[in-house]
Amino acid sequence: MPYDEKLAARIRALLSDVKDVSERKMMGGVCFMVQDRMCCTASGKGGMLVRVGPDAHRLASSEPHAAPMQMGARTMKDFVRVSAEGYRTDAALKRWIKRGLDFVAAMPSKSTSRKKASAKVAPKRTKPR
């Protein structure tokens, strides 16, 4: 299913001044990555996905034209799906993208996350001789 290319172009324009932005085709659309973290997606199912994080999920998904993102039977707690009416104006789209950018900016750096994960791994025990 093709994604909304006009929406992707609008998102691209709003992210043009943001550092370390890349695009990946995934989740049925084109995903905009900021610092290798998913920020938002022009979805193939219509609308867009915005990464708001688990703490803001309930509030964001209760807003007009937004709903929790469903993937099969699972609700994705970091993302909301926003219908086209929710980002019809440039100001509305800019607000949604800002929410995604704010969440990504608040995430620990990947190098910090990797260090913490590797520190939690217990060392292998060897048998006494």
Disulfide bonds with the S-S distance in Angstrom:
none
